[in-house]
Amino acid sequence: MSISIGGNDTEHTSSTCNDYDPTQYVFLPMAYTVVLCIGLPGNAIAMVVFLHNGKIKKAIRIYLINLTFADILFNLTLPLWIDYYFNGGNWNVLNGSVFSEILCRVAGATYYLTTYSAITFMMLISVNRHYTIQMSKSRLPLNTRQGALATCIITWLVWICCAVPSLVERQTFQTSRSVTKCFEDFSGSQSYSYAMIIYVSISFLVVLASYISIMKNLSLPLSRSRGAHRRLAKAMVLGMLLVFVICIAPYHLTIVAWVASRTSSVGCKPLSILDVMHRINCALLSLNSCIDPVIYCFSVKRFRTDLLKIWHKILRWVPLHEAIHEGQVSHIRSSSFTSS
């Protein structure tokens, strides 16, 4: 069971079908390339900032690290899909090898594992910010270091278990034109798409409720809570809310109708508005991993300060080594001149 990552399997049913789609084989891989070039270094830098002092005491930092890790894993799958779509939807990675099938399963399962893990961590971050702003004396387990660690471990285990069917079932098939498709089998995908929509809807409502709660708290006297702290929490949850609206919601609003149109099609089918919308929504879904580092810059306490500190350390280190190297070269030249 799988849901296509922007794919189209009409060629599986007809040898005369010309299913070339520029939104799938040009726009989508180009969008993935941009996301990879921005998202991977951005999240790698964010991970360095979160881990640089080696002291991870707060629950919020644990959730942010796990969200960043999910985004990095997501970005690492993109080169495979970029190659796949630029090659006209032909899975030629390690072609003819048993590892080709295994890699297809791992790439597809990881794509969805990281997507929905990231959605879970965004929801947990929003809940954490909500209860932190409430300044309640009762310590919610999710807001303790041990509770956050346990919650993150459970989150990964749950989504890994959800990815198991994609890992154990065959995910590649050959068309009549000897083109190898990957993760484009739609059988049994409709019920899975309903489950995805329900989960995303619940997550969105939790994030929205957290944002509304924080906004209400902002109207309280500053004596109830530190003003700067509340504003940062508001910025973070607002960022998560925008990610849901811009990146996550469009994909899930059309996925059921799109999957239904794929499973009901027989033979060739002309490109529909649903197909075009699906490719665009896949690109928007991947954009999530680029936006998260931007959110950190404006909502994580000391993020920009720590980033500047790391940058200054790098700048101090590089000239030092360049000076040593130049000194060595100068010494060699002077010795050569003296000896001559």
Protein Blocks (a to p, Z undefined) as FASTA:
>chain_A
ZZdehiafklmmockbccbdfklmmmmmmmmmmmmmmmmmmmmmmmmmmmmnopafbfkl
mmmmmmmmmmmmmmmmmmmmmmmmmnoopafehghiaklmmmmmmmmmmmmmmmmmmmmm
mmmmmmmmmmmmnopabdcfklpmklmmmmmmmmmmmmmmmmmmmmmpcfbdcdfkopac
ehiafghklmmmmmmmmmmmmmmmmmmmmmmmmmmmmmpcfklpcfklmmmmmmmmmmmm
mmmmmmmmmmmmmmmmmmmmmmmpgcjadddfklmmmmmmmmmmmmmmmmmmmmmmmmpg
hklmmmmmmmmmmmmmmmmmmmmmmmmmmmmmmmmmmmZZ
